Amino acid sequence: MTDEEATKALLHMTQIWWQRELPDPTLRVWKREIEPRDFEPVMATINSLGREKDFWPSFAEFAKVYAQTAPQLSTPRNLEFIEHEDGSVTRIVDGVIVN
C-alpha cells in the first residue's frame, strides 16, 4: 500500500479505538506493520476487528484476521517461496511472510 493509504488506515484505527491514544512511536511501528500489505484487506481487517475488539488489537490478532481476510479480497502481486535446508518452505506474499 502507499504511504497515504497506510496513514488513512491508521487514522481509521484511531477513530475505531479512540479510547486510548497511542504515542507517535507506536503509531509508526503500526504503520511499518501494515504498509507491506494490501490496502483493501487491511481496511477489511480493521473493520472486522473493530466489530470484535473494544481496544487496539495486538500485531498477532491483526495478522491472524488479515491472513483470513486477504485471500478473499486480493490476488497476490508477488509470490515468493524460500526453501530451507531442512526442507521447510517459507511463503512470502507481497513482501509479507504468511507461514
JOUR-V840191 format. One record per pair of residues at least 24 apart in sequence whose ideal C-beta (glycine too) atoms are under 10 Angstrom apart, sorted by the first residue. I is the first residue (numbers start at 1). J is the second residue. D is the distance in Angstrom with one decimal. If there is no record, write none. Layout:
BEGIN
i/j/d
I/J/D
I/J/D
END
This chain:
BEGIN
i/j/d
1/34/7.2
1/35/6.0
1/36/8.0
1/37/6.4
1/38/6.4
1/39/4.2
1/40/8.9
1/41/9.6
1/42/6.7
1/43/9.6
1/94/9.4
2/35/8.5
2/39/7.6
3/31/8.4
3/35/7.4
4/39/9.6
5/34/9.0
5/35/8.5
5/37/9.8
5/38/9.2
5/39/4.3
5/40/9.4
5/42/8.0
5/43/8.7
6/30/8.9
6/31/5.1
6/32/8.8
6/33/9.5
6/34/5.7
6/35/4.7
6/36/9.6
6/37/9.0
6/39/8.1
6/42/8.2
7/31/7.4
7/35/9.8
8/39/8.0
8/42/9.6
8/43/8.3
9/34/5.7
9/35/9.0
9/37/9.0
9/39/7.0
9/42/5.2
9/43/6.2
9/45/9.1
9/46/6.4
10/34/7.5
10/42/9.9
10/46/9.3
12/42/9.1
12/43/6.7
12/46/5.6
12/47/8.2
12/50/8.4
13/42/9.6
13/43/9.9
13/46/5.7
13/49/8.7
13/50/8.2
13/56/7.3
13/57/8.9
13/62/9.4
14/56/9.2
15/46/9.7
15/50/9.0
16/46/6.7
16/47/8.1
16/49/7.9
16/50/4.0
16/51/9.2
16/53/8.7
16/54/9.8
16/55/10.0
16/56/8.9
17/46/9.4
17/49/8.8
17/50/7.5
17/53/7.6
17/54/7.8
17/55/5.9
17/56/4.8
17/57/8.3
19/54/7.5
19/55/6.8
19/56/9.1
20/54/9.9
20/55/6.4
20/56/6.5
22/56/6.9
26/56/8.9
29/59/8.6
30/56/8.5
30/59/8.2
30/62/8.6
33/59/5.8
33/62/7.2
33/63/8.3
33/66/9.8
33/96/9.7
34/59/9.7
34/62/7.8
34/66/8.5
34/96/9.8
35/95/9.0
35/96/10.0
36/92/9.7
36/93/9.6
36/94/6.5
36/95/4.2
36/96/5.1
36/97/9.7
37/62/9.5
37/63/9.3
37/66/6.4
37/70/7.2
37/74/9.4
37/93/9.2
37/94/6.9
37/95/8.3
37/96/5.8
38/66/9.1
38/69/9.8
38/70/6.4
38/73/7.4
38/74/4.8
38/75/9.5
38/76/8.7
38/77/8.2
38/93/9.2
38/94/6.4
38/96/9.2
39/73/9.9
39/74/9.2
40/69/9.2
40/70/8.7
40/73/5.3
40/74/6.3
41/65/9.4
41/66/6.1
41/67/9.4
41/68/9.6
41/69/5.0
41/70/3.9
41/71/8.5
41/72/8.0
41/73/4.7
41/74/5.7
41/94/9.9
42/66/6.8
42/69/8.7
42/70/8.4
42/73/9.7
43/69/9.6
43/73/9.4
44/68/9.9
44/69/4.9
44/70/8.3
44/72/8.3
44/73/6.1
44/74/9.8
45/69/5.1
45/70/7.8
45/73/9.6
63/96/8.5
63/97/9.6
63/98/9.1
66/96/8.3
66/98/9.4
67/93/9.5
67/96/9.0
67/98/6.3
67/99/9.1
70/94/8.7
70/96/8.6
70/98/8.5
71/98/9.1
END
